[in-house]
């Protein structure tokens, strides 16, 4: 988990926004699979949700750093 955060911190704002879009798309796909009973590893929903939160936090940090 810390490795993911280190990798995300190396990215700039545009790359983080692209990463957020891809994770959101993956999250949507997993939710659909979960509702239809095709998703066996339901823990991935929680992991993905937390990844979205981490990315959003880093985006906010970068925006605050730029405004100062």
C-alpha positions in Angstrom: 0.0 0.0 0.0 2.8 2.4 0.8 4.4 1.6 -2.5 1.2 2.7 -4.3 1.2 6.0 -2.4 4.9 6.6 -3.3 4.2 6.0 -7.0 1.2 8.3 -6.9 3.2 11.1 -5.2 5.6 11.1 -8.1 2.9 12.0 -10.6 1.8 15.4 -11.6 -1.8 16.8 -11.6 -2.7 15.7 -15.1 -1.4 12.2 -14.5 -3.3 11.9 -11.3 -6.5 13.0 -13.0 -6.0 10.3 -15.7 -5.3 7.7 -13.0 -8.5 8.8 -11.2 -10.5 8.3 -14.4 -9.1 4.9 -15.0 -9.7 3.8 -11.4 -13.3 5.1 -11.5 -13.9 3.2 -14.7 -12.5 0.0 -13.1 -14.7 0.7 -10.0 -17.8 1.0 -12.2 -17.0 -2.3 -13.9 -16.5 -4.1 -10.6 -19.8 -2.7 -9.2 -21.6 -4.1 -12.2 -19.9 -7.5 -11.9 -20.8 -7.5 -8.2 -24.4 -6.8 -8.8 -24.6 -9.6 -11.4 -22.8 -12.1 -9.2 -19.6 -12.3 -11.4 -17.2 -10.7 -8.9 -15.7 -13.3 -6.5 -13.3 -11.0 -4.7 -15.6 -8.4 -3.2 -12.7 -7.0 -1.1 -11.5 -5.3 -4.3 -14.5 -2.9 -4.1 -13.1 -1.5 -0.8 -9.5 -1.4 -2.1 -10.6 0.5 -5.2 -12.7 2.9 -3.2 -9.7 3.7 -0.9 -7.5 4.2 -4.0 -9.9 6.8 -5.3 -9.8 8.6 -2.0 -6.0 8.6 -2.0 -5.8 10.0 -5.5 -8.4 12.7 -4.6 -6.4 13.6 -1.5 -3.2 14.0 -3.5 -5.0 16.1 -6.1 -6.2 18.4 -3.3 -2.7 18.6 -1.8 -1.2 19.6 -5.2 -3.9 22.3 -5.8 -3.3 23.7 -2.4 0.5 23.8 -2.9 0.0 25.6 -6.2 -2.2 28.3 -4.7 0.3 29.2 -2.0 
